[in-house]
Amino acid sequence: MVHPLVTVGAVILFGVLGLGLAGDLRIAVILSAAIPMFTIYTVLAQETGHEGLASLALLMATVASFVTLNVAIFLLV
């Protein structure tokens, strides 16, 4: 939840500086920051033997994103 909030702050800051994005692009940037991590996260963790923990983290992030993405879409649109 921190990454999307930082992204919103950056979008607002760039808008104040005159480097703002168009409406649809602004929404796309914020929603892209709100999606869960990529599935390669688990593959990369295999090198250190933490694939089980990484897959659990990925599962929890995906489940939580069901709620948070719907709230973000509701607030942005």
N, C-alpha and C positions, 0 to 999 in steps of 0.2 A: 504494500500500500504506500510505501514511502516513494518508490520510483515514480508512480504516476503523479503524486503530489509535487515532487521536484520538477517533473516535466511540465505540469500546469504552471508552476512558478516561472520556469524558463520561457514558456510561451508568452506569459504575461510580461515578463521582463523584456523579451525581444520586441513585443508589441509596443511597449513604452519607448524603446530605443528606435522605433521606426522600421524594424525588421520583421514585422508581423506576418503571419501566415493567413491565407484565405480560410473561410469558415470550415469547409469540408476537410481541408488539409490539417487544420488545427485539431479537429476531432479525431482524424486518423492517427496523428502523432500521439495524442494522449491515450487512445485505445491501444495502440501498439505497445506503449509502455506498460499497459495494464495486463497484457496477456501473460500467462505463466511461461516458465523457462522452456527452452526447446528440449526435445526428447534426447538429443545427443548428450545432454547433461549426464545421464546414466551411463552412457558408453564411455565418456571421458573418466568417470569415477571408477571404472573397472581397473584401470591401471594401478590404482592405489588399494584395491580390494574393498571399496566402499560402495559397490553397486547396489546392495540391498538398501542401505541408508539413502542413497541418491534416488532410488526408485520410489521409496516411501515419501521423500520430500517432493518429488515430482507429482505423485498421486495427491498429496495434501494440497499442493499449490493449484492443481487442476480442479479439485473439488471446491476449494475456496474461491477460485476465479469464477465459478458458476454464479455465485452471489455477487461478487464485486464487479464483474463485467456488466451484469445486468443493471446494477445500480449506476455504474459509470455511464452506460448508454442512456439510461433514463435521465440522468442529470445533464448530459451533453446535448441530447437531441430535443 
